[in-house]
Amino acid sequence: MIRHLFYISFCLIIQDVLFSQSNLNFILLGVAQDGSYPHMGCEAVCCEPAWKDVKKARMVVSLAVLDSSLKKWYLFEATPDLPKQIHLFNQLTNNTYPLLPEGIFITHAHIGHYSGLMQLGREVLNAKEIAVFGLERFCNFIRDNGPWSQLVKLNNIVLQTLNPDQKIMLSPKLSITAMKVPHRDEFSETAAYKIEVDGKSCLFIPDIDKWNLWNRSILDEVKKVDFAFLDATFYSMDELKSRKIEEVPHPTVKETMALFANESKDIKSKIVFIHFNHTNPLLWSKKQQKELLQQGYRIGMQAKAY
């Protein structure tokens, strides 16, 4: 009960800050890796602050994109925190947008990115024909495997298959381009998204194995957009203690910063780090946060507008 009351009051406080800004297009609704923060089973120093103080908890990575001209919004990722994130969005927008997004774009079939779709089924919301966008293998996975297939059968969702590198126009002012990125693709391929709305653009890449394995230059791609929400699962290679970090490859924050070390602060300021594992000190260490900010980069903040 206390947790719920704090959550509501937190939303009401920050909405006035957000909507003093004009031309609002992007809102981060979560910034943590699939297991959220604090992390199940972790009683270590990294999660201790969030277990003790609910204000320090963070939901799983999710991005809202607003088409203000049509009063429509789209959601990127259906996380385990989906009900709270939809509620948060509506609080932040003063209920001036529809309750549910016009469509949901999914990057891949890892639990933090698609398992929230279950909330749209008849056991919970019993939604009607919510468009769910993904690359071909992801859509086939949902269509062919239970319990997800029931969402399709009952028309709770309507799958929309995306072709890589093909721009789709959702409105005259909003376009989305899916791009394949290398990742652990057990059940589906993995997408990154380039989003263009109202003359602003962003990259959304919460998961990738390593930048040098991609068939594009992350340096070039960041320079083409206004914001780049980038995978920051781990801060450094010595972060995990209980398992081999090589088993869960991601570009560390240190590796990404090294790639951009010779770029201007204008370029560095486009990068917004997201998808923090609970062990990442950017979630809880003021020292690491200060050092990164001083170099010109940004730390993704839940409920912050861009």
C-alpha positions in Angstrom: 0.0 0.0 0.0 2.8 2.4 0.9 4.6 1.5 -2.3 1.5 2.2 -4.4 0.8 5.5 -2.7 4.3 6.7 -3.3 4.1 5.6 -6.9 1.0 7.7 -7.5 2.3 10.8 -5.7 5.6 10.5 -7.6 3.8 10.6 -10.9 1.7 13.6 -9.9 4.8 15.5 -8.8 6.8 15.0 -12.0 4.0 15.6 -14.5 4.2 19.3 -13.9 7.9 19.3 -14.6 7.5 17.3 -17.8 4.7 19.4 -19.3 6.4 22.7 -18.8 8.3 21.4 -21.9 7.0 21.9 -25.4 7.1 19.6 -28.4 7.2 16.5 -26.2 8.1 13.4 -28.3 9.8 10.7 -26.2 9.4 9.6 -22.6 11.4 6.9 -21.0 9.1 4.7 -18.9 11.8 2.4 -17.6 15.6 2.1 -17.7 16.5 -1.2 -16.1 17.6 -4.5 -17.6 15.0 -7.4 -17.9 15.0 -8.2 -14.2 14.3 -4.6 -13.1 16.0 -2.9 -10.2 16.3 -4.1 -7.5 16.9 -7.6 -8.9 15.3 -10.8 -7.7 17.5 -12.7 -5.4 20.1 -9.9 -5.0 20.9 -8.8 -1.5 24.3 -7.3 -2.4 25.4 -3.7 -2.1 24.2 -2.8 -5.5 20.5 -3.6 -4.8 20.4 -2.7 -1.1 19.5 1.0 -1.7 16.4 0.1 -3.8 15.2 -2.7 -1.4 15.3 -0.1 1.4 13.9 2.9 -0.5 11.2 2.4 -3.2 12.1 5.8 -4.7 15.3 4.2 -6.0 13.6 1.3 -7.8 13.5 1.3 -11.6 11.3 -0.4 -14.1 12.4 -2.3 -17.2 13.4 -0.4 -20.3 10.5 1.1 -22.2 10.0 4.1 -24.4 6.8 6.0 -25.2 6.7 7.9 -28.5 4.1 10.6 -28.9 2.5 11.9 -32.1 1.1 15.1 -30.7 -0.6 16.2 -33.9 -2.9 13.2 -33.9 -2.9 12.6 -30.1 -1.7 9.0 -30.6 1.2 7.3 -28.8 3.3 4.2 -29.4 5.1 2.0 -26.9 8.5 0.4 -27.4 8.7 -2.9 -25.5 6.1 -4.8 -23.5 7.9 -5.3 -20.3 6.9 -7.2 -17.1 6.1 -3.7 -15.8 3.6 -2.9 -18.5 0.6 -2.1 -16.3 2.6 0.4 -14.2 4.2 1.9 -17.3 0.9 2.5 -19.1 -0.4 4.1 -15.8 2.7 6.2 -15.6 2.3 7.4 -19.1 -1.2 8.5 -18.6 -0.3 10.3 -15.4 2.5 12.1 -17.1 0.3 13.2 -20.0 -2.6 14.2 -17.8 -4.8 11.6 -19.5 -4.8 13.7 -22.7 -3.8 10.6 -24.8 -5.7 7.4 -25.1 -5.3 4.9 -22.3 -3.6 2.3 -24.5 -0.9 2.9 -27.2 -1.8 2.8 -30.8 0.8 0.1 -31.3 3.6 -1.7 -29.5 7.0 -2.3 -31.1 9.1 -5.2 -29.7 12.8 -5.6 -30.2 13.1 -9.3 -29.4 11.9 -12.3 -27.4 13.8 -11.9 -24.1 11.5 -11.8 -21.2 12.0 -8.1 -20.3 10.9 -7.0 -23.8 7.8 -9.0 -24.6 6.4 -10.8 -21.6 4.1 -7.9 -20.7 2.0 -8.9 -23.7 0.3 -11.4 -21.4 -1.4 -8.4 -19.7 -3.4 -7.8 -22.9 -5.0 -11.3 -22.8 -8.5 -12.2 -21.6 -7.2 -13.0 -18.1 -6.4 -9.3 -17.6 -7.3 -6.5 -20.0 -8.9 -8.6 -22.8 -7.6 -5.9 -25.3 -9.1 -5.5 -28.7 -6.7 -5.7 -31.7 -3.7 -3.9 -30.3 -1.1 -3.7 -33.1 2.2 -5.4 -32.2 5.1 -4.8 -34.5 8.2 -6.9 -34.8 10.6 -8.6 -37.2 9.5 -11.7 -39.0 10.9 -14.4 -36.7 9.5 -12.6 -33.6 6.0 -12.5 -35.1 6.2 -16.1 -36.0 7.3 -17.0 -32.5 4.3 -15.2 -31.0 1.9 -16.7 -33.6 3.1 -20.3 -33.2 3.8 -20.7 -29.5 1.4 -20.7 -26.5 0.4 -18.9 -24.5 1.2 -16.0 -26.8 -0.7 -17.6 -29.7 -3.9 -17.2 -27.8 -3.5 -13.4 -27.9 -3.5 -13.7 -31.7 -6.4 -16.2 -31.9 -8.6 -14.1 -29.7 -7.7 -10.9 -31.5 -6.2 -9.3 -28.4 -3.3 -8.3 -30.6 -2.7 -8.1 -34.3 0.8 -8.9 -35.5 2.5 -6.5 -37.9 5.6 -7.9 -39.5 8.4 -5.4 -40.2 11.0 -5.7 -42.9 14.5 -4.6 -41.8 15.7 -1.2 -43.1 12.3 -0.4 -44.5 10.8 2.8 -43.2 7.1 2.7 -42.3 5.0 5.8 -42.0 2.6 5.7 -39.1 1.4 9.3 -39.8 2.7 12.2 -41.9 4.9 13.2 -38.9 6.0 9.7 -37.5 8.1 7.0 -39.1 9.8 3.9 -37.8 12.6 1.9 -39.3 13.6 -1.4 -37.9 17.2 -2.6 -38.1 18.6 -6.0 -37.3 21.3 -6.1 -34.6 23.4 -9.1 -33.4 22.2 -10.5 -30.1 21.4 -13.8 -28.4 18.6 -14.8 -30.8 17.3 -18.0 -29.2 13.6 -17.4 -30.1 13.7 -14.4 -32.4 16.0 -12.0 -34.2 16.7 -8.7 -32.4 15.7 -5.3 -33.7 16.9 -1.8 -33.1 14.7 1.1 -34.1 15.2 4.5 -35.7 12.2 6.8 -34.8 11.4 10.1 -36.5 8.6 12.3 -35.2 7.8 16.0 -35.5 11.3 16.7 -37.0 13.1 14.9 -34.1 14.8 11.5 -34.4 16.2 8.9 -32.1 17.8 5.5 -32.0 16.5 2.9 -29.6 19.0 0.0 -29.1 18.5 -1.5 -25.7 20.2 -4.8 -26.6 23.2 -5.7 -28.8 26.1 -8.0 -28.4 28.9 -5.7 -29.5 29.1 -2.6 -31.6 31.8 -4.1 -33.9 29.6 -7.0 -34.8 26.9 -4.8 -36.3 27.0 -4.1 -40.0 26.6 -0.4 -39.3 28.9 2.1 -37.6 27.4 3.2 -34.3 29.4 6.4 -34.6 27.8 7.3 -37.9 24.3 6.3 -36.7 24.5 8.4 -33.6 25.5 11.5 -35.6 22.4 11.1 -37.8 19.9 11.5 -34.9 19.0 13.9 -32.0 19.1 11.2 -29.3 20.5 7.6 -29.1 19.1 5.4 -26.3 21.9 2.8 -26.1 22.6 -0.5 -24.4 24.4 0.1 -21.1 23.7 -3.3 -19.4 27.1 -3.4 -17.8 29.5 -0.6 -16.9 32.7 -2.8 -17.2 33.8 -6.3 -17.8 34.6 -7.0 -14.2 31.1 -6.3 -13.0 29.5 -9.8 -12.6 30.6 -12.0 -9.8 28.2 -15.0 -10.0 28.5 -15.8 -13.7 30.7 -15.3 -16.7 30.1 -11.9 -18.3 31.1 -13.4 -21.7 27.9 -15.5 -21.6 25.8 -12.4 -21.8 27.7 -10.1 -24.2 26.9 -6.4 -24.3 28.9 -3.3 -25.1 30.0 -2.1 -21.8 29.6 1.6 -21.0 33.4 1.9 -20.9 33.6 0.4 -24.4 31.0 2.7 -25.8 32.7 5.8 -24.2 36.0 4.7 -25.7 34.5 4.6 -29.1 33.2 8.2 -28.7 36.2 9.5 -26.8 37.4 11.7 -29.6 33.9 13.1 -30.5 32.7 16.5 -29.5 30.5 17.0 -26.5 27.6 17.8 -28.8 27.9 14.2 -30.2 28.4 12.7 -26.8 25.3 14.5 -25.4 23.1 12.6 -27.9 23.9 9.4 -26.1 21.4 8.4 -23.4 22.5 5.2 -21.6 19.7 2.7 -20.8 19.0 -1.0 -19.9 21.1 -1.0 -16.7 21.8 -4.3 -15.1 21.3 -4.2 -11.3 25.1 -4.4 -10.9 25.7 -1.3 -13.1 27.0 1.4 -10.8 25.2 4.1 -12.9 22.1 3.0 -11.1 23.4 3.6 -7.6 26.9 5.2 -7.5 27.0 9.0 -7.4 30.7 8.8 -8.2 30.2 6.9 -11.4 27.2 9.0 -12.4 29.2 12.2 -11.9 32.1 11.0 -13.9 29.9 10.0 -16.9 28.0 13.2 -16.9 31.1 15.3 -16.7 32.2 13.6 -20.0 29.1 14.9 -21.7 27.0 11.7 -21.8 23.5 11.2 -20.4 22.1 8.7 -18.0 18.6 7.5 -18.9 16.1 8.6 -16.2 12.7 7.0 -15.7 9.8 9.3 -16.5 12.0 11.8 -18.2 10.9 13.5 -21.5 13.2 14.1 -24.5 
